Amino acid sequence: MILLLILIPVWIIMSFLVAGQGEKRELGYFKSLVISLLFTPIFGILIVLSSNKLPDDQISKIDRHLVFLKGLVALSILLVPVLIFLFLKGFGSNTYDIPIFFENGVDNPFQECPVADTTQHYIPEFTFTNQEGDKVGRSDMEGKLTIVDFFFTSCPSICPKMSAEMERVNDMFRDEDKVQIMSISIDPTYDTPEILREYAEEHKAVAGKWDFLTGGVQETYDLAKCGFIIPTVDGMGVPDDFVHSDKFMLIDELGRIRGYYSGTTREEVDLLMLETKVLLHASEGE
């Protein structure tokens, strides 16, 4: 009887604890319900079995209560998962929050950027030229999710890896009209539209979907440092002297930065693709 009294509350508490994980985005309502459904019959079976192991001299005293208790246990097994699910549905949350960067403006300790206020930071206006000689810029980002990186075609270090990872991103969203990619050259003197066209062909990039962009030198570096808030150093034509970030940046349809991801790390690029999908479905649901 003591074992019976211990098992009932443990069984119920365990079901709620497991199901409570549904508030976390890694598990979700469905998985938590499945887990609780697996646990409740196990505890129910243990309860019923334990009731049959009472001493012989006590069986006659509690026969009536035992029948009632077994029925109550069976009913509880059926009802508890349902109640758990209703609890989660009413009070839990199953969200995936993606941050909005620089909601209170951007620090400018070295005064490299124009003085800005302390409101939400947006990508500033710019107009560059893509691999087909067409003008592409900030206006083309409106209403779309844009994945951006900075690179240069003669880069001897991280760029080949970054471009290979960006190919995966391009393949993932090839048929999604609301997602586009912009790769901006930090060596615009060398990276002419003709050079960029060859590079784009190597990476199976189609202009308008994945644009390789070149612009003025000063405008490019200002955009990197003050627009996308990443470190960039002009190598003055020497490939080994150029310095640029390995980050892929996710920009939402309003021009806000929503994420930075290492373009040389497969796991972070996977996270970029996941969070792009989350934002994409969120915008479709509005």
C-alpha positions, 0 to 999 in steps of 0.5 A: 500500500505504501508503494502504491501511495508513492507511485501515484504522485511520482507518476503524475509529477513525472508526467508534468515535468516531462510535458513541461519541456514543451515550453522550450523550442527544442521539444515542442508540444507534440514531442512532450505529449508523446513522451508523457504518453509513454510515461503514464502507462508505465507508471500505471502498470507499476501501480496496478502490479504493486496493488496485487502484491499486498499480503494475503491477510490484507487482501480481504480488507481492501477488496472493495477499495482495490477495485475502485482504485484500479478503475481510478488508475485506468481513468487517470492513464487516459486523462492525464496526457489530455490534461497535460496537452491542454495545460501546455496549449493554454499556458505554454509557449513554443516560440523561436525568438530571433534577435533584432540587432542594434535596437538602440543604435550602434556604438561608434567609439572611433567616429568612423561612421556618421553620427547616428541616433539611438533608435533602431539601426537599418541598413543604409542606402547603397547602389552597386553593380552586379555580375551582369552590369545591373544596378543592385542596392538597398531598394532591392532588399525591401520586402525580402530576406537578404543574406549578405557577406563580404569577400573578394575573388582573389582571397587566398584564405577564407573566401573559398570556404565561405563561397562553398557554404553560400552555395549550400544556402543558394541551393536551399532557397533557390526556388524561394522568391523572398530570399536573396543573396548579396556577396559584396567585394571588398576589392572593387578595383580588381573585381569588375563585373566581368571578373565577378561574372566568372566567379558567379558561374563557378558557384552556379549563381544567377543574377537577381538571386545571388548577386556579386556586387562591386562599387566604390572603394570608400562606399564599400568600406563605409557600408561594411563598417557602418551599415553591416557593422563588421570589421574591414581593412583595405589591402591596397591591392595585396590579397594577403593584406585585406581583412574582412569578416567571415560572417554571413548576415541575415537581413529582414524585409525591413532592413534590420540585422537579425543574425551573424553567422560564421560562413566557414562553419557548417553548423552556423550556416545550418543555423542561418538557413534554419532561422531564415526559414523561421523568418520566412514563415513568420512573414508569410503568416502575417 
